């Protein structure tokens, strides 16, 4: 029975290393979120940190600042949704493999 336990421990260590590598890769990835018509574009890392924000000058209407706010929120939410979906598909496999 000791040999089976050692093999199980090796498999667990291998899975832990792979999980860590996948998390590091995910954290280093970039995601681009866009508002409708690409009026606002944001770039974020896998750790949910915004790294860039581009606003199309046509989106800036001094008479309607709420529209610009809505477009920024749409772009940020799009990026965050992409990060969450990618995280689930990348990291979720480890929980499923453990019966979670």
C-alpha positions as CSV (number, residue, x, y, z in Angstrom):
1,X,0.0,0.0,0.0
2,X,3.0,2.3,0.6
3,X,3.8,2.3,-3.1
4,X,0.3,3.4,-4.1
5,X,0.5,6.3,-1.6
6,X,3.9,7.4,-3.0
7,X,2.5,7.3,-6.5
8,X,-0.6,9.3,-5.4
9,X,1.7,11.9,-3.8
10,X,3.7,12.2,-7.0
11,X,0.6,12.7,-9.0
12,X,-0.7,15.3,-6.6
13,X,2.7,17.2,-6.8
14,X,2.6,17.0,-10.6
15,X,-1.0,18.4,-10.6
16,X,0.0,21.2,-8.2
17,X,2.9,22.2,-10.4
18,X,0.7,22.2,-13.5
19,X,-2.0,24.2,-11.7
20,X,0.6,26.8,-10.6
21,X,1.9,27.0,-14.2
22,X,-1.6,27.4,-15.6
23,X,-2.3,30.2,-13.0
24,X,0.9,32.0,-13.8
25,X,0.1,31.8,-17.6
26,X,-3.4,33.1,-16.9
27,X,-2.2,36.0,-14.8
28,X,0.3,37.0,-17.5
29,X,-2.4,36.9,-20.2
30,X,-4.1,40.1,-21.5
31,X,-7.7,40.5,-22.3
32,X,-9.4,43.2,-24.4
33,X,-12.9,44.4,-23.7
34,X,-14.8,46.5,-26.0
35,X,-17.9,48.7,-25.9
36,X,-20.3,48.6,-28.8
37,X,-18.8,49.9,-32.1
38,X,-15.3,49.7,-30.4
39,X,-15.9,53.3,-29.1
40,X,-14.0,52.3,-25.9
41,X,-11.4,49.5,-25.5
42,X,-9.8,48.4,-22.4
43,X,-7.0,45.9,-21.8
44,X,-6.6,44.0,-18.6
45,X,-4.4,41.2,-17.2
46,X,-5.6,37.9,-15.8
47,X,-5.3,39.4,-12.4
48,X,-8.1,41.9,-13.3
49,X,-5.7,44.9,-13.5
50,X,-6.5,47.4,-16.2
51,X,-3.4,48.2,-18.3
52,X,-4.8,50.3,-21.1
53,X,-7.9,52.4,-21.9
54,X,-8.6,53.8,-25.3
55,X,-11.5,56.1,-26.0
56,X,-12.5,56.9,-29.6
57,X,-12.8,60.8,-29.8
58,X,-16.2,60.3,-31.3
59,X,-17.4,58.8,-28.0
60,X,-16.7,62.1,-26.2
61,X,-19.9,64.1,-26.2
62,X,-19.7,67.0,-23.7
63,X,-23.5,67.1,-23.6
64,X,-23.8,63.5,-22.7
65,X,-21.0,62.3,-20.3
66,X,-23.2,59.5,-19.1
67,X,-22.9,57.8,-22.5
68,X,-19.1,57.7,-22.2
69,X,-19.4,56.3,-18.7
70,X,-21.7,53.6,-20.0
71,X,-19.3,52.7,-22.8
72,X,-16.4,52.5,-20.3
73,X,-18.4,50.3,-18.0
74,X,-19.4,48.0,-21.0
75,X,-15.8,47.7,-22.1
76,X,-14.5,46.9,-18.6
77,X,-17.3,44.4,-17.9
78,X,-16.6,42.7,-21.2
79,X,-12.9,42.3,-20.3
80,X,-13.8,41.0,-16.8
81,X,-16.2,38.5,-18.2
82,X,-13.5,37.2,-20.6
83,X,-11.1,36.8,-17.7
84,X,-13.7,35.0,-15.5
85,X,-14.6,32.6,-18.4
86,X,-11.0,31.9,-19.2
87,X,-10.2,31.4,-15.5
88,X,-13.1,28.9,-15.1
89,X,-12.1,27.0,-18.2
90,X,-8.4,26.9,-17.3
91,X,-8.6,26.4,-13.5
92,X,-12.0,24.8,-13.2
93,X,-10.7,21.5,-14.5
94,X,-8.7,21.0,-11.3
95,X,-11.7,21.3,-9.1
96,X,-13.7,18.9,-11.3
97,X,-10.9,16.4,-11.2
98,X,-11.1,16.4,-7.4
99,X,-14.8,15.8,-7.3
100,X,-15.7,19.4,-6.4
